[in-house]
């Protein structure tokens, strides 16, 4: 069957949505589909070591093994669904007018479909590239971003340095140059279980956590009192949030254990490790508390992309966003990076998620133009 590029994008998106690649399950069948689809279109494929659930990163090079070129990066997993809240089957692509409905259409299988279609179009035309085109597919973005962390280390270790990386999160096709980092921290408190009538003689884990929360409130106030000048973030400083609290097992027993999950979002320019040290110091003053980092996503501030912005988006302003992406891992690997992709973030993680057909097609055409500029000239 002969496809034009837009037909191919739609066909690929339909196939990708059909894989229920929710982040807390195995989506090895989706991994295998992508590798099979690309194996006769790529010059080199690295199928990363499998995780316990079988999920893997996929790293693909099309064209010569040399510096420069273009890297397109996207994640394979999607968030879970509550099917009763959907008006269409979430894993069957459904078109209604100019919208395509299905889980992941915006976040971010629409972008993945464009990546795959670009590879297929290149193979069909059999045109030699002067510089490489890299396609990167990561696992577990929606949980802890360990896939991107591993990929960033792989890129740095192998000195892979494209001229530009585009992370395809939904930005309505506006280039994004920065976001805060996020670190999730688990705090465990250990008390002593005795009868509540003897409470003064015990150690109450709930009380330990309450004192810890007060310390975090003081820490948060210190950062709020020192906002970053000229910051476009809201708020313009590193922020803290106590997300969940659990303690004890009965009202007539001194709580023997407790647990908090909290996060902090480091403003670009603030040292995330220093913030964690300050949190650890709060815990140390109280005692009987242990801390562990569950998720650590670096902040992102685009560097070395000014000339690329001038070439590709000369009139686009620099934009920061409040959500996190994998971009910080690639920027830390030394690769000039931007976040740019089809669809609106307002649709991400929502029931009845959709993407506009026009956004999808514009993304595909724009990626083709960028490939020509960075890989063919």
N, C-alpha and C positions, 0 to 999 in steps of 0.2 A: 504494500500500500504506500502511495506517495503522500507525504504530509507537507503542508506549508508549516512554517514555524509555529504559528498560533494554534493550529489544529494539534500539533504535537504537544504543545504546552498543556492544552486541555486534556488530552489523552493521558499524559503522564500524571497530571494532578489527580485525575480520576483513579488511577492505579495506586498512587501514593496514599490518598485518603483511605482507600480500602484496607490498608494495613493499620490495625488498631494499636499503634505504637505508643501506648500510654507509658509514662515514665516509670511506673512501678511494676512493669511487666517486661517479659522478653519480647523483643521485636527483631529477632535474628532473621526472620523471613524477609523483613524489609531490607536489612543489611545485604542478604543474599541477592535480592532482586536488583539492588543498585550495582553490586559488583558484576552480576551477569549482564546487566544493561551496558555497562561501561567497558567490559573486558576487551571488546574488539574496537573500541574507540579511543583507548588510552595507551600511552607509551609505558606507563608504570603505575601499578596499584599496590599500596601497602594496606593489607587487611589486618588491623591491629589485634593484639592479643585479646582474647575474649574475656569479658568480665564474668562474674559468677553466674549472671543471668543469661550469658551468651551474647550480649550486646557488645558492639565494637565500634571503634572509629574506622573510617575509610578515608585514605589519602590517595589522591589521584593526580598524576601529572600527564598533561597532554602537550606534546612539543618537546623542545630540547631541554637538556639538563644544564641550565646555566642561570646566572643571577637575573633578576628583573622579572617582568611579566605580571600576571594578574592572579590573585587568589580569591576564590569565592568560597565563603564558609557558611555552613548552616547546620542546624541540629535536627536529628531524626525523631526525637521523642515529642509527644504532645501531652497536655494535661488530661486528666480523666474527665469523664462525662457523666452527667445525670440524665439518662435517656428520656425520662419522663418530662424533662424541661425542654426537650427539643421538638420542633415542629416537623423536622425531616430526620431521616436516619443519619446519625452523626458520622458514620463511616461509609456512607454512600454519597458521592458527590451529586448534588442536586442543583440544577440551574433554575432560577426564578428571575426572569427578565435579564438584567445586567449584573446579577449577583450569583456567585457560586457558594453554596452552603456545604459545610462539612467541617468536622474537627480537624484543625491544622491548616485550613485553607489560607488563613492569614499568618498563623504562628506555627511553623513557617514552611509548610509544604508547597505553597505557591512559589516561593523562591527556589526551593529544591527542584520543582518541575522546570523552572526556567534554566537552572544550572544544567540539568540533564538534557534538556532540549538544545541548549547551546552546544554541548558536546556532540550530540547527534547531528546537528546542522554542520558543524565543522567537519565531522567524519564524512558526511555526504558530499561535501564540496571538495574534500581531499586536498585542502590548501595547507601548505607547510607554514608553521609558525616560526617566527624568528626568536621569540621568547616564550617561556612556558605559560600555560594556563593550568592553574591548580584548582581542583575541586575537593573540598574537605567536608566530611559529614561526621558529626560528633554525637556521642550518646550522653544521656543523663543531664542535659542542659536544664531541664525543668526541676531538677532536684538539687544537685550539688556541683554541677559543671565540672565533674572530674574528667570527663572526656576532653573538654577544651584545655584543662590543665595539662593533661597528658600530651595533647597535640602540640601545645605551646612548647613543651620540653622537647618533643621530637623535632620540631622546626628549628629550635635553637641549636640542639645537638648536631643536626645535620647541615647547619648554616644555610638553610633555605630562606632566601630573602627576596620575595617578589617586590615589585615597585609599589604595589597597593594590595591590601586585603579589604574586601567588602563583606561585612557580616550582615546577613540578610534579614535582620529583624524588621518588623513592620514599622516603618517611619513615614508612610505615605509618599515614599520616593524622595524624601528630603534628606540630604546628608547630615548625619549626627556626628559631632566631634567630641562629645564627652558625657560621662555619667558617673555617679558615685559608685564606690564599691559597697559590698555587703558582706558581713561576717556574722554567722549564726553561732552563738555560744550556749552550751549547756552547762548549768551550774547545779551541782548536787550537794545537798546538805545532809549531814549525818547527826542525828540526835540520839536520845535514849528513850526507849518506850517504858514509861511507868504510868501508874494510875494518875488521873488528872487531879485527884485530891492531894497528890504529892508533887504537884507541878514545880514548886520552888526548888526541888532537889534534882530535877531532871534538866536535860538540854533539849529545848524545843526546836526542831528543824524549821518549823514555820516561822518562828521568831528570828532565826538566823537569816532566813531569806528576806524577811521584812526589813531587817537592818541593811542587808545588801542592796535592796531596792532603793532605800534612802540614799545610800552611797552613790548609786548610779544616777539618781535624780540630781545630786550635787555635781557629779561629773558632767552630766548633760547641760546643766546651767552654765558651767564654766565655758563650754564650747559655744553655747548660744550667745554668751556675752562677748564673744570674739568672732563675729562673722567675717567671712572673706570679702574683701573689697572687690567691687565690680563682678561679683559672682552672679550668674544667671540662674543658679539653682534655688529652689524653694524647698526647705530653708537654705540659706547661704552658709551653712556650717555643718559639721558632722553631727549626726543625730543618733538617738538611742531609743530602743523600744523594748519593754518587757512584754513578751508575747503570751506565754502560758505559765501558769503556776500550779503545781500539785504538791500537796503535803498531807501527811497523816493518813489514818485509816478509821478513826472514830473520835467522836467529840469528847469521850471520857478518857482518852489516852493522850499523853504527851506525844506529839508527832515525832516518830523516830527517824523519818526521812522526809525529804522534799526535793523538788526539782523545778528549775526555771529554764525556759528557753527564751533567749533574748537575741536581739540583733543590734548591730550598729552599722551605720552607713557612712563610710569615710569620704569626706569631700576631697576631690583631687587636690593634692598639695599637703594633705594631712597624712601622717605616717600611721597606717593601719596597725602595725606591730606595736607602736607606741601606745595607741589607744587600748589594745589588748593588755598591755603591761599595766595600764592605769586601772583597768577592770580587775585584773588579777590582784593588784595592790588593795583594792576595795575588799576583795574576798579574804586576803591575808589578814587584814586588820580584824576581821570578825572571827575567823577560824572555823574549823569543821566544814569547810566548803572546798569542793574540787571543781575545776573548770576544764572543759574540752571544747575545741573548735570543731563544729560540725560541717560548716560550709564557709569557704573563704574565697570571695570573688573580688579581684582587684578593681580599683577605680580605673576609669579610662579618660585620658586626655590625649587627643590626637596630636601627634608630632610628625614633622617632616611631610605634611600633606598639603601645605599651602600652595605649592605649584600645581599639584594635582587638582585641588579645588578650583584653581584659576582656569585650568584646562577643561575640566569636565563640567563644573558648575560655577561659572564665573560670577553669576549674580546671586548665588545662594548664600545666606548668612550662616555663620557658625551656630549650631543648635546643640543644646544639652538636653538630656531627657532624664526623667526620674527613675526609669526602670533600668535593671542591670542586663548586660549582655556578656558574651564571651570575648568581646573586643580587647579587654585589658590583658588577657593572656597572650594575644598575638602581638600587641604593642610591646609587651615586656620581652617578647622574643626578637624585638628589633625590626618588626615589620610595620611600615606606615599603614594605619588602619582607619577605616571609617565604618559607621553603621548606616546601612542604606538598604531598604527593601520595600516591597509592595504591601499594601494594606495598612489599616489603622490599628494602633495599639489598643484602641477602645474596643476592638473586636476580639483581641487576644484573650483566651481563657474564658470566654463567654459562651453560654448556651446559644445555639443558632448562629455560631460563628460563620462569617462569610467574607469573601473578598470580591471587589469589583473587577469584572472582566477587563475593563479598560486599564486598571492598575497592573494587572497581570501581564497584559500584552505590552504595555509601555516598559515594564521591567525587562521583559525579554529583549525588546528592541534596543533598549539602552545598554544592557549587558553586551549585546553584540557590537555596539559602537565602541564601548570601552575596551573590549577585547581587541578590536581592530587597532585602536590607538596604542595599547600597551603591549600587545603580543605580535603585531604584524608590521610595525613600522621600525 
